[in-house]
Amino acid sequence: MIQGVPRRSITVLGVLVIAVLPTVLIIAVRHSLSWYAGVALFYGILAVAEIGYLCILVAIMRRDGERSLAAVS
């Protein structure tokens, strides 16, 4: 298991919000997006980031599961 990877999605969601917010603000200002387009962009990028994190988490769980199965047999 990787030691630095938090396993709680809610905790990671807070970190992702903090990471995504400045990026969305910069994009929205540079491209003169309306507020609702900026909000949609924020939720879209946040959803993609959370899905990516969950995919990484599933891959780690599968790898750890294969190791524990190999240790049993």
C-alpha positions, 0 to 999 in steps of 0.5 A, a space after each residue: 500500500 502507498 503510504 501517502 495516499 489518503 483513503 477517504 474520498 471526502 478528505 480528498 474532495 476538500 483538497 481537490 476543491 482547494 486545488 481546482 478553485 484557483 485554476 477555474 478562477 484564472 480560466 474564467 477571468 482570462 476567457 471572460 466566462 459568465 458566472 454560471 459558466 465558471 460554476 459549471 467549469 468548476 463542477 466539471 473539472 472537480 468531477 473529472 478530478 474526483 473520478 480520476 482519484 477514485 480510479 487510482 484508488 480502485 487500482 491500488 485496492 486491486 493491487 493490494 488485494 492481489 498481494 494479499 491473495 498471493 500471501 494466503 495461497 
